[in-house]
Amino acid sequence: MRHLVTFYEYHGQKKKIEKDLTNVEDATTINVNFKDGYTLSNPDIILLRSDVDDVKNCNYAHIPNLGRYYFISPQKDFEKGGFVILHLHVDVLSSFKSAIKSAELLIERTSKSSWKSPYLNDTGLFPTAKRDLIIKTFGSDIITPSNQIVLHTSGVGEVANSE
C-alpha cells in the first residue's frame, strides 16, 4: 500500500511541540511504500532514487494516513533496482500535540520553582538544612559540683501552646 508523505526541513529544537517547518517546494508530497515489517514509531520508507534528490535536504516528514510526524535519519540505504530506504523516527510531541495541549495534568515534579505545589510530596527533592556549630568560651565554669551541666537557651520565635 502506498502512502502520501509530505517532506519538510526543520532546524529547531526537537523537544518542542510547535515546530516551524519549511516545506520543500519541489517535493511537497511523494507516494512511498513502507519496508516490510515496519512499525508506527520507526518506519522505513522506500523511495525511488529519482525522488531522493528532491528531498535530499529534508529531515522531517508527515504521513497523514498514520497521523504522525517523523524525524528523518541522515542515514540512507541504497538498494538494488534504484530504490532508497529512509529511516524515520516518530516525533511524539508533534504527532500528539492536540492531546498534549488539551490534557489537564497535575505536575508532580518540575525545575520551575513557580510551578511547585505545597500539596505534593516530592520525594525527588531533599530539603536542605544548614548546621552552624558555634563554640563560645564562658567566663566561669558551667559544670556544677555534682557534674551536671547548666544549659540556658534563649531565642526569638513563637512558643507552641500545648492546649
OpenMM code with the backbone's topology and positions (N, CA, C; nanometers):
from openmm import Vec3, app, unit

residues = "MET ARG HIS LEU VAL THR PHE TYR GLU TYR HIS GLY GLN LYS LYS LYS ILE GLU LYS ASP LEU THR ASN VAL GLU ASP ALA THR THR ILE ASN VAL ASN PHE LYS ASP GLY TYR THR LEU SER ASN PRO ASP ILE ILE LEU LEU ARG SER ASP VAL ASP ASP VAL LYS ASN CYS ASN TYR ALA HIS ILE PRO ASN LEU GLY ARG TYR TYR PHE ILE SER PRO GLN LYS ASP PHE GLU LYS GLY GLY PHE VAL ILE LEU HIS LEU HIS VAL ASP VAL LEU SER SER PHE LYS SER ALA ILE LYS SER ALA GLU LEU LEU ILE GLU ARG THR SER LYS SER SER TRP LYS SER PRO TYR LEU ASN ASP THR GLY LEU PHE PRO THR ALA LYS ARG ASP LEU ILE ILE LYS THR PHE GLY SER ASP ILE ILE THR PRO SER ASN GLN ILE VAL LEU HIS THR SER GLY VAL GLY GLU VAL ALA ASN SER GLU".split()
positions = [
    Vec3(0.0843, -0.1184, 0.0000),
    Vec3(0.0000, 0.0000, 0.0000),
    Vec3(0.0886, 0.1244, 0.0000),
    Vec3(0.0559, 0.2177, -0.0853),
    Vec3(0.1348, 0.3403, -0.0963),
    Vec3(0.0774, 0.4461, -0.0023),
    Vec3(0.1671, 0.5267, 0.0513),
    Vec3(0.1276, 0.6342, 0.1436),
    Vec3(0.1823, 0.7659, 0.0924),
    Vec3(0.1051, 0.8688, 0.1115),
    Vec3(0.1468, 1.0029, 0.0748),
    Vec3(0.2281, 1.0616, 0.1903),
    Vec3(0.3476, 1.1101, 0.1613),
    Vec3(0.4357, 1.1676, 0.2638),
    Vec3(0.4704, 1.3100, 0.2237),
    Vec3(0.4571, 1.4020, 0.3191),
    Vec3(0.4978, 1.5409, 0.2979),
    Vec3(0.6326, 1.5605, 0.3653),
    Vec3(0.7270, 1.6157, 0.2918),
    Vec3(0.8630, 1.6326, 0.3425),
    Vec3(0.8886, 1.7781, 0.3785),
    Vec3(0.9682, 1.7981, 0.4854),
    Vec3(0.9992, 1.9317, 0.5360),
    Vec3(1.1456, 1.9400, 0.5754),
    Vec3(1.1871, 2.0634, 0.5968),
    Vec3(1.3148, 2.0902, 0.6634),
    Vec3(1.2812, 2.1507, 0.7982),
    Vec3(1.3521, 2.1054, 0.9012),
    Vec3(1.3327, 2.1611, 1.0348),
    Vec3(1.4689, 2.1748, 1.1009),
    Vec3(1.4967, 2.2942, 1.1536),
    Vec3(1.6283, 2.3194, 1.2130),
    Vec3(1.6185, 2.3696, 1.3565),
    Vec3(1.5040, 2.3485, 1.4205),
    Vec3(1.4853, 2.3950, 1.5579),
    Vec3(1.5094, 2.2836, 1.6589),
    Vec3(1.4583, 2.3061, 1.7793),
    Vec3(1.4743, 2.2103, 1.8885),
    Vec3(1.3801, 2.0919, 1.8681),
    Vec3(1.4294, 1.9726, 1.8952),
    Vec3(1.3464, 1.8534, 1.8803),
    Vec3(1.2390, 1.8449, 1.9883),
    Vec3(1.2707, 1.8910, 2.1084),
    Vec3(1.1767, 1.8800, 2.2202),
    Vec3(1.0888, 2.0041, 2.2291),
    Vec3(1.0192, 2.0322, 2.1212),
    Vec3(0.9314, 2.1478, 2.1123),
    Vec3(0.8036, 2.1023, 2.0418),
    Vec3(0.6872, 2.1381, 2.0960),
    Vec3(0.5615, 2.0931, 2.0366),
    Vec3(0.5331, 2.1661, 1.9060),
    Vec3(0.5387, 2.2972, 1.9083),
    Vec3(0.5111, 2.3767, 1.7882),
    Vec3(0.6402, 2.3941, 1.7092),
    Vec3(0.6453, 2.3337, 1.5936),
    Vec3(0.7657, 2.3409, 1.5107),
    Vec3(0.7392, 2.4280, 1.3886),
    Vec3(0.8353, 2.5143, 1.3545),
    Vec3(0.8281, 2.5957, 1.2328),
    Vec3(0.8911, 2.5153, 1.1196),
    Vec3(0.8061, 2.4575, 1.0365),
    Vec3(0.8537, 2.3694, 0.9305),
    Vec3(0.8674, 2.4449, 0.7995),
    Vec3(0.9712, 2.4123, 0.7251),
    Vec3(0.9916, 2.4677, 0.5919),
    Vec3(0.9527, 2.3603, 0.4914),
    Vec3(0.8494, 2.3885, 0.4133),
    Vec3(0.8034, 2.2921, 0.3140),
    Vec3(0.8956, 2.2965, 0.1926),
    Vec3(0.9355, 2.1818, 0.1440),
    Vec3(1.0225, 2.1738, 0.0276),
    Vec3(0.9349, 2.1831, -0.0966),
    Vec3(0.9575, 2.2851, -0.1779),
    Vec3(0.8682, 2.3166, -0.2899),
    Vec3(0.8626, 2.2087, -0.3965),
    Vec3(0.9763, 2.1548, -0.4390),
    Vec3(0.9768, 2.0580, -0.5481),
    Vec3(0.9178, 1.9232, -0.5074),
    Vec3(0.9294, 1.8906, -0.3826),
    Vec3(0.8859, 1.7584, -0.3371),
    Vec3(0.7920, 1.7712, -0.2190),
    Vec3(0.6860, 1.8479, -0.2342),
    Vec3(0.5923, 1.8659, -0.1243),
    Vec3(0.5394, 1.7321, -0.0762),
    Vec3(0.4922, 1.6510, -0.1701),
    Vec3(0.4398, 1.5196, -0.1326),
    Vec3(0.4891, 1.4152, -0.2324),
    Vec3(0.5174, 1.2981, -0.1804),
    Vec3(0.5625, 1.1863, -0.2634),
    Vec3(0.4901, 1.0611, -0.2141),
    Vec3(0.4446, 0.9788, -0.3051),
    Vec3(0.3880, 0.8490, -0.2689),
    Vec3(0.5020, 0.7516, -0.2432),
    Vec3(0.4971, 0.6849, -0.1290),
    Vec3(0.6041, 0.5917, -0.0918),
    Vec3(0.5434, 0.4598, -0.0462),
    Vec3(0.6272, 0.3592, -0.0402),
    Vec3(0.5918, 0.2302, 0.0201),
    Vec3(0.6695, 0.2148, 0.1492),
    Vec3(0.6139, 0.1365, 0.2396),
    Vec3(0.6851, 0.1037, 0.3618),
    Vec3(0.7638, -0.0254, 0.3398),
    Vec3(0.8785, -0.0303, 0.4027),
    Vec3(0.9569, -0.1536, 0.4002),
    Vec3(0.8822, -0.2561, 0.4858),
    Vec3(0.8891, -0.3828, 0.4460),
    Vec3(0.8191, -0.4888, 0.5205),
    Vec3(0.8599, -0.4887, 0.6671),
    Vec3(0.7628, -0.5151, 0.7532),
    Vec3(0.7888, -0.5244, 0.8967),
    Vec3(0.8050, -0.3895, 0.9648),
    Vec3(0.7451, -0.2852, 0.9080),
    Vec3(0.7605, -0.1520, 0.9675),
    Vec3(0.6784, -0.1387, 1.0955),
    Vec3(0.7172, -0.0432, 1.1789),
    Vec3(0.6415, -0.0085, 1.2988),
    Vec3(0.5970, 0.1367, 1.2867),
    Vec3(0.4949, 0.1733, 1.3616),
    Vec3(0.4468, 0.3113, 1.3583),
    Vec3(0.5489, 0.4085, 1.4155),
    Vec3(0.6289, 0.3623, 1.5097),
    Vec3(0.7241, 0.4538, 1.5730),
    Vec3(0.8544, 0.4686, 1.4950),
    Vec3(0.8935, 0.3672, 1.4196),
    Vec3(1.0195, 0.3715, 1.3440),
    Vec3(1.0040, 0.3081, 1.2059),
    Vec3(0.9217, 0.3654, 1.1204),
    Vec3(0.9063, 0.3029, 0.9883),
    Vec3(1.0235, 0.3347, 0.8959),
    Vec3(1.0459, 0.2451, 0.8037),
    Vec3(1.1408, 0.2677, 0.6953),
    Vec3(1.0583, 0.2834, 0.5686),
    Vec3(1.0841, 0.3897, 0.4919),
    Vec3(1.0078, 0.4125, 0.3698),
    Vec3(1.0980, 0.3949, 0.2485),
    Vec3(1.0372, 0.3497, 0.1400),
    Vec3(1.1111, 0.3216, 0.0173),
    Vec3(1.0783, 0.4292, -0.0854),
    Vec3(1.1830, 0.4946, -0.1341),
    Vec3(1.1693, 0.5979, -0.2373),
    Vec3(1.2393, 0.5525, -0.3639),
    Vec3(1.1951, 0.6059, -0.4748),
    Vec3(1.2711, 0.5882, -0.5987),
    Vec3(1.3933, 0.6780, -0.5927),
    Vec3(1.5021, 0.6322, -0.6495),
    Vec3(1.6251, 0.7120, -0.6469),
    Vec3(1.6038, 0.8494, -0.7111),
    Vec3(1.5142, 0.8589, -0.8086),
    Vec3(1.4867, 0.9870, -0.8745),
    Vec3(1.4181, 1.0865, -0.7800),
    Vec3(1.3483, 1.0372, -0.6768),
    Vec3(1.2821, 1.1255, -0.5797),
    Vec3(1.3761, 1.1734, -0.4699),
    Vec3(1.4880, 1.1056, -0.4518),
    Vec3(1.5790, 1.1378, -0.3419),
    Vec3(1.6393, 1.2763, -0.3576),
    Vec3(1.6727, 1.3150, -0.4787),
    Vec3(1.7301, 1.4483, -0.4994),
    Vec3(1.6334, 1.5578, -0.4562),
    Vec3(1.5023, 1.5338, -0.4737),
    Vec3(1.4027, 1.6336, -0.4347),
    Vec3(1.3934, 1.6506, -0.2839),
    Vec3(1.4283, 1.5476, -0.2089),
    Vec3(1.4146, 1.5534, -0.0627),
    Vec3(1.5487, 1.5413, 0.0092),
    Vec3(1.6584, 1.5650, -0.0604),
    Vec3(1.7906, 1.5427, -0.0013),
    Vec3(1.8172, 1.6317, 0.1200),
    Vec3(1.7569, 1.7509, 0.1272),
    Vec3(1.7784, 1.8398, 0.2414),
    Vec3(1.6725, 1.8233, 0.3500),
    Vec3(1.5797, 1.7337, 0.3293),
    Vec3(1.4698, 1.7158, 0.4241),
    Vec3(1.5128, 1.6314, 0.5433),
    Vec3(1.4664, 1.6717, 0.6597),
    Vec3(1.4953, 1.5957, 0.7809),
    Vec3(1.3698, 1.5716, 0.8647),
    Vec3(1.2525, 1.5985, 0.8053),
    Vec3(1.1267, 1.5887, 0.8783),
    Vec3(1.0172, 1.5497, 0.7799),
    Vec3(0.9205, 1.4711, 0.8250),
    Vec3(0.8146, 1.4252, 0.7350),
    Vec3(0.6830, 1.4114, 0.8100),
    Vec3(0.5735, 1.4197, 0.7344),
    Vec3(0.4398, 1.3976, 0.7885),
    Vec3(0.3709, 1.2926, 0.7031),
    Vec3(0.3149, 1.1914, 0.7692),
    Vec3(0.2392, 1.0874, 0.6990),
    Vec3(0.0951, 1.0963, 0.7481),
    Vec3(0.0071, 1.1661, 0.6727),
    Vec3(-0.1306, 1.1873, 0.7174),
    Vec3(-0.2090, 1.0581, 0.7423),
    Vec3(-0.1851, 0.9527, 0.6625),
    Vec3(-0.2574, 0.8261, 0.6831),
    Vec3(-0.2315, 0.7667, 0.8209),
    Vec3(-0.1136, 0.7901, 0.8733),
    Vec3(-0.0778, 0.7390, 1.0057),
    Vec3(-0.1031, 0.8409, 1.1159),
    Vec3(-0.1245, 0.9676, 1.0765),
    Vec3(-0.1457, 1.0722, 1.1771),
    Vec3(-0.0217, 1.1003, 1.2587),
    Vec3(0.0945, 1.0880, 1.1981),
    Vec3(0.2202, 1.1041, 1.2717),
    Vec3(0.3163, 1.1957, 1.1960),
    Vec3(0.4019, 1.2612, 1.2748),
    Vec3(0.5147, 1.3377, 1.2223),
    Vec3(0.6413, 1.2595, 1.2568),
    Vec3(0.7422, 1.2704, 1.1701),
    Vec3(0.8631, 1.1905, 1.1867),
    Vec3(0.9891, 1.2725, 1.1614),
    Vec3(1.0934, 1.2397, 1.2375),
    Vec3(1.2279, 1.2873, 1.2077),
    Vec3(1.2895, 1.1883, 1.1088),
    Vec3(1.3611, 1.2390, 1.0103),
    Vec3(1.4262, 1.1534, 0.9115),
    Vec3(1.5732, 1.1389, 0.9490),
    Vec3(1.6173, 1.0160, 0.9601),
    Vec3(1.7574, 0.9890, 0.9913),
    Vec3(1.8447, 1.0330, 0.8743),
    Vec3(1.9640, 1.0876, 0.9027),
    Vec3(2.0531, 1.1260, 0.7922),
    Vec3(2.1059, 1.0054, 0.7140),
    Vec3(2.0992, 0.8872, 0.7733),
    Vec3(2.1471, 0.7662, 0.7068),
    Vec3(2.0459, 0.7215, 0.6012),
    Vec3(2.0929, 0.6937, 0.4828),
    Vec3(2.0095, 0.6431, 0.3735),
    Vec3(2.0709, 0.5131, 0.3231),
    Vec3(1.9868, 0.4150, 0.2964),
    Vec3(2.0345, 0.2878, 0.2422),
    Vec3(1.9969, 0.2802, 0.0949),
    Vec3(2.0946, 0.2587, 0.0100),
    Vec3(2.0719, 0.2479, -0.1337),
    Vec3(2.0587, 0.1000, -0.1693),
    Vec3(1.9454, 0.0667, -0.2289),
    Vec3(1.9137, -0.0721, -0.2623),
    Vec3(1.9266, -0.0949, -0.4129),
    Vec3(1.9311, -0.2196, -0.4521),
    Vec3(1.9329, -0.2548, -0.5936),
    Vec3(1.7998, -0.2153, -0.6566),
    Vec3(1.8026, -0.1863, -0.7833),
    Vec3(1.6803, -0.1530, -0.8554),
    Vec3(1.6448, -0.0051, -0.8476),
    Vec3(1.7368, 0.0774, -0.7964),
    Vec3(1.7118, 0.2206, -0.7934),
    Vec3(1.6248, 0.2683, -0.6779),
    Vec3(1.6245, 0.1953, -0.5670),
    Vec3(1.5445, 0.2327, -0.4510),
    Vec3(1.6340, 0.2844, -0.3384),
    Vec3(1.5771, 0.3733, -0.2576),
    Vec3(1.6481, 0.4277, -0.1416),
    Vec3(1.5568, 0.4120, -0.0201),
    Vec3(1.6150, 0.3669, 0.0887),
    Vec3(1.5404, 0.3491, 0.2136),
    Vec3(1.5722, 0.4659, 0.3059),
    Vec3(1.4682, 0.5343, 0.3526),
    Vec3(1.4822, 0.6393, 0.4541),
    Vec3(1.4306, 0.5846, 0.5861),
    Vec3(1.5048, 0.6124, 0.6923),
    Vec3(1.4682, 0.5655, 0.8264),
    Vec3(1.4032, 0.6820, 0.9019),
    Vec3(1.2820, 0.6571, 0.9518),
    Vec3(1.2066, 0.7599, 1.0229),
    Vec3(1.1927, 0.7232, 1.1696),
    Vec3(1.1806, 0.8264, 1.2527),
    Vec3(1.1547, 0.8077, 1.3966),
    Vec3(1.0457, 0.9051, 1.4377),
    Vec3(0.9427, 0.8548, 1.5031),
    Vec3(0.8252, 0.9360, 1.5330),
    Vec3(0.8595, 1.0551, 1.6230),
    Vec3(0.7996, 1.1695, 1.5921),
    Vec3(0.8062, 1.2883, 1.6772),
    Vec3(0.6779, 1.2874, 1.7602),
    Vec3(0.6879, 1.2354, 1.8810),
    Vec3(0.5706, 1.2173, 1.9662),
    Vec3(0.5059, 1.3513, 2.0008),
    Vec3(0.5855, 1.4534, 2.0246),
    Vec3(0.5296, 1.5832, 2.0643),
    Vec3(0.4421, 1.6431, 1.9552),
    Vec3(0.4877, 1.6420, 1.8310),
    Vec3(0.4073, 1.6973, 1.7226),
    Vec3(0.2930, 1.6045, 1.6831),
    Vec3(0.3151, 1.4750, 1.6881),
    Vec3(0.2120, 1.3798, 1.6494),
    Vec3(0.0910, 1.3851, 1.7423),
    Vec3(0.1133, 1.4133, 1.8684),
    Vec3(0.0056, 1.4129, 1.9657),
    Vec3(-0.0118, 1.5490, 2.0329),
    Vec3(0.0227, 1.6566, 1.9609),
    Vec3(0.0216, 1.7896, 2.0224),
    Vec3(-0.1170, 1.8330, 2.0661),
    Vec3(-0.2220, 1.7995, 1.9925),
    Vec3(-0.3559, 1.8421, 2.0349),
    Vec3(-0.3971, 1.7720, 2.1643),
    Vec3(-0.3637, 1.6438, 2.1786),
    Vec3(-0.3941, 1.5716, 2.3023),
    Vec3(-0.3104, 1.6241, 2.4189),
    Vec3(-0.1857, 1.6573, 2.3917),
    Vec3(-0.0977, 1.7091, 2.4970),
    Vec3(-0.1463, 1.8457, 2.5441),
    Vec3(-0.1817, 1.9315, 2.4484),
    Vec3(-0.2246, 2.0666, 2.4840),
    Vec3(-0.3589, 2.0688, 2.5561),
    Vec3(-0.4477, 1.9747, 2.5249),
    Vec3(-0.5804, 1.9759, 2.5870),
    Vec3(-0.5855, 1.8957, 2.7166),
    Vec3(-0.4794, 1.8285, 2.7524),
    Vec3(-0.4779, 1.7465, 2.8737),
    Vec3(-0.4734, 1.8336, 2.9989),
    Vec3(-0.5509, 1.7925, 3.0988),
    Vec3(-0.5450, 1.8584, 3.2295),
    Vec3(-0.4586, 1.7697, 3.3185),
    Vec3(-0.3479, 1.8258, 3.3625),
    Vec3(-0.2486, 1.7472, 3.4340),
    Vec3(-0.2142, 1.8080, 3.5685),
    Vec3(-0.1706, 1.7249, 3.6584),
    Vec3(-0.1163, 1.7689, 3.7855),
    Vec3(0.0340, 1.7486, 3.7774),
    Vec3(0.1090, 1.8565, 3.7844),
    Vec3(0.2542, 1.8495, 3.7713),
    Vec3(0.3130, 1.8060, 3.9051),
    Vec3(0.3778, 1.6913, 3.9044),
    Vec3(0.4365, 1.6380, 4.0264),
    Vec3(0.5784, 1.6844, 4.0501),
    Vec3(0.6519, 1.7083, 3.9426),
    Vec3(0.7921, 1.7456, 3.9590),
    Vec3(0.8302, 1.8401, 3.8463),
    Vec3(0.8965, 1.9483, 3.8818),
    Vec3(0.9391, 2.0440, 3.7808),
    Vec3(1.0610, 2.1190, 3.8311),
    Vec3(1.1372, 2.1705, 3.7381),
    Vec3(1.2526, 2.2504, 3.7759),
    Vec3(1.2143, 2.3963, 3.7952),
    Vec3(1.0922, 2.4332, 3.7564),
    Vec3(1.0469, 2.5714, 3.7728),
    Vec3(0.9844, 2.5872, 3.9107),
    Vec3(1.0483, 2.6611, 3.9976),
    Vec3(1.0005, 2.6738, 4.1350),
    Vec3(0.8649, 2.7425, 4.1433),
    Vec3(0.8289, 2.8241, 4.0451),
    Vec3(0.6993, 2.8924, 4.0492),
    Vec3(0.5830, 2.7964, 4.0249),
    Vec3(0.6100, 2.6760, 3.9724),
    Vec3(0.5034, 2.5803, 3.9455),
    Vec3(0.4847, 2.4806, 4.0587),
    Vec3(0.5713, 2.4816, 4.1585),
    Vec3(0.5666, 2.3806, 4.2636),
    Vec3(0.4420, 2.3976, 4.3495),
    Vec3(0.3847, 2.2873, 4.3865),
    Vec3(0.2653, 2.2869, 4.4697),
    Vec3(0.3030, 2.2463, 4.6118),
    Vec3(0.2535, 2.3192, 4.7116),
    Vec3(0.2839, 2.2804, 4.8501),
    Vec3(0.2103, 2.1538, 4.8916),
    Vec3(0.1155, 2.1078, 4.8113),
    Vec3(0.0360, 1.9905, 4.8455),
    Vec3(0.0958, 1.8600, 4.7943),
    Vec3(0.2034, 1.8685, 4.7190),
    Vec3(0.2661, 1.7489, 4.6658),
    Vec3(0.3913, 1.7146, 4.7445),
    Vec3(0.4043, 1.5870, 4.7763),
    Vec3(0.5236, 1.5395, 4.8437),
    Vec3(0.6212, 1.4934, 4.7373),
    Vec3(0.7191, 1.5733, 4.7088),
    Vec3(0.8162, 1.5420, 4.6052),
    Vec3(0.9346, 1.4710, 4.6693),
    Vec3(0.9374, 1.3383, 4.6576),
    Vec3(1.0447, 1.2605, 4.7208),
    Vec3(1.1757, 1.2718, 4.6443),
    Vec3(1.1737, 1.3320, 4.5265),
    Vec3(1.2960, 1.3504, 4.4490),
    Vec3(1.3754, 1.4714, 4.4927),
    Vec3(1.3137, 1.5585, 4.5705),
    Vec3(1.3820, 1.6770, 4.6203),
    Vec3(1.4021, 1.6628, 4.7707),
    Vec3(1.5203, 1.6886, 4.8156),
    Vec3(1.5504, 1.6741, 4.9565),
    Vec3(1.5690, 1.8122, 5.0184),
    Vec3(1.5034, 1.8355, 5.1315),
    Vec3(1.5221, 1.9656, 5.1959),
    Vec3(1.6658, 1.9803, 5.2449),
    Vec3(1.7133, 2.0998, 5.2429),
    Vec3(1.8486, 2.1230, 5.2914),
    Vec3(1.8418, 2.1944, 5.4252),
    Vec3(1.9330, 2.1614, 5.5077),
    Vec3(1.9426, 2.2263, 5.6386),
    Vec3(2.0866, 2.2716, 5.6568),
    Vec3(2.1011, 2.3903, 5.7101),
    Vec3(2.2348, 2.4432, 5.7347),
    Vec3(2.2628, 2.4296, 5.8835),
    Vec3(2.3717, 2.3683, 5.9133),
    Vec3(2.4076, 2.3477, 6.0531),
    Vec3(2.5212, 2.4420, 6.0883),
    Vec3(2.4991, 2.5220, 6.1894),
    Vec3(2.6035, 2.6107, 6.2407),
    Vec3(2.6421, 2.5636, 6.3795),
    Vec3(2.7669, 2.5367, 6.3976),
    Vec3(2.8190, 2.4995, 6.5284),
    Vec3(2.9025, 2.6162, 6.5778),
    Vec3(2.8559, 2.6744, 6.6856),
    Vec3(2.9263, 2.7903, 6.7418),
    Vec3(2.9784, 2.7508, 6.8799),
    Vec3(3.1068, 2.7659, 6.8976),
    Vec3(3.1676, 2.7348, 7.0269),
    Vec3(3.2103, 2.8656, 7.0906),
    Vec3(3.1583, 2.8871, 7.2110),
    Vec3(3.1933, 3.0089, 7.2848),
    Vec3(3.2498, 2.9706, 7.4209),
    Vec3(3.3451, 3.0467, 7.4611),
    Vec3(3.4058, 3.0241, 7.5921),
    Vec3(3.3334, 3.1102, 7.6945),
    Vec3(3.2970, 3.0470, 7.8066),
    Vec3(3.2288, 3.1199, 7.9131),
    Vec3(3.3314, 3.1685, 8.0154),
    Vec3(3.2918, 3.2704, 8.0857),
    Vec3(3.3826, 3.3288, 8.1854),
    Vec3(3.3990, 3.2419, 8.3076),
    Vec3(3.3018, 3.1589, 8.3419),
    Vec3(3.3141, 3.0742, 8.4609),
    Vec3(3.2769, 2.9311, 8.4238),
    Vec3(3.3106, 2.8428, 8.5122),
    Vec3(3.2844, 2.7014, 8.4884),
    Vec3(3.1338, 2.6761, 8.4887),
    Vec3(3.0825, 2.6027, 8.3867),
    Vec3(2.9386, 2.5778, 8.3804),
    Vec3(2.9026, 2.4400, 8.4336),
    Vec3(2.9998, 2.3661, 8.4815),
    Vec3(2.9721, 2.2349, 8.5376),
    Vec3(2.9599, 2.2502, 8.6895),
    Vec3(2.8517, 2.2000, 8.7417),
    Vec3(2.8252, 2.2101, 8.8855),
    Vec3(2.9107, 2.1082, 8.9602),
    Vec3(2.9192, 2.1220, 9.0906),
    Vec3(2.9986, 2.0263, 9.1678),
    Vec3(2.9506, 1.8827, 9.1549),
    Vec3(2.8235, 1.8601, 9.1174),
    Vec3(2.7744, 1.7223, 9.1041),
    Vec3(2.7846, 1.6737, 8.9580),
    Vec3(2.8732, 1.7383, 8.8794),
    Vec3(2.8985, 1.7028, 8.7382),
    Vec3(2.7757, 1.7122, 8.6479),
    Vec3(2.6913, 1.8087, 8.6758),
    Vec3(2.5789, 1.8361, 8.5884),
    Vec3(2.6087, 1.9633, 8.5097),
    Vec3(2.5600, 1.9694, 8.3871),
    Vec3(2.5828, 2.0863, 8.3041),
    Vec3(2.4618, 2.1778, 8.3135),
    Vec3(2.4891, 2.3040, 8.3308),
    Vec3(2.3823, 2.4030, 8.3336),
    Vec3(2.3708, 2.4583, 8.1914),
    Vec3(2.2515, 2.4450, 8.1326),
    Vec3(2.2298, 2.4907, 7.9973),
    Vec3(2.1144, 2.5886, 7.9967),
    Vec3(2.1400, 2.7033, 7.9400),
    Vec3(2.0368, 2.8053, 7.9293),
    Vec3(2.0304, 2.8493, 7.7834),
    Vec3(1.9112, 2.8437, 7.7238),
    Vec3(1.8954, 2.8868, 7.5851),
    Vec3(1.7935, 2.9975, 7.5784),
    Vec3(1.8126, 3.0818, 7.4846),
    Vec3(1.7136, 3.1863, 7.4589),
    Vec3(1.7106, 3.2068, 7.3081),
    Vec3(1.5961, 3.2458, 7.2573),
    Vec3(1.5867, 3.2643, 7.1140),
    Vec3(1.4668, 3.3497, 7.0781),
    Vec3(1.4534, 3.3727, 6.9513),
    Vec3(1.3441, 3.4533, 6.9018),
    Vec3(1.2477, 3.3605, 6.8296),
    Vec3(1.1199, 3.3809, 6.8467),
    Vec3(1.0221, 3.2986, 6.7770),
    Vec3(0.9011, 3.2755, 6.8636),
    Vec3(0.8114, 3.1944, 6.8104),
    Vec3(0.6880, 3.1678, 6.8815),
    Vec3(0.7027, 3.0395, 6.9611),
    Vec3(0.6325, 3.0357, 7.0739),
    Vec3(0.6284, 2.9158, 7.1560),
    Vec3(0.4947, 2.8491, 7.1288),
    Vec3(0.4961, 2.7199, 7.0977),
    Vec3(0.3732, 2.6499, 7.0658),
    Vec3(0.2971, 2.6201, 7.1921),
    Vec3(0.1681, 2.6412, 7.1893),
    Vec3(0.0811, 2.6063, 7.3020),
    Vec3(0.0516, 2.4583, 7.2988),
    Vec3(0.0469, 2.3968, 7.4120),
    Vec3(0.0174, 2.2540, 7.4196),
    Vec3(-0.1300, 2.2302, 7.4467),
    Vec3(-0.2143, 2.3320, 7.4336),
    Vec3(-0.3567, 2.3166, 7.4614),
    Vec3(-0.4246, 2.2362, 7.3563),
] * unit.nanometer
topology = app.Topology()
chain = topology.addChain("A")
for resn in residues:
    res = topology.addResidue(resn, chain)
    for name in ("N", "CA", "C"):
        topology.addAtom(name, app.Element.getBySymbol(name[0]), res)
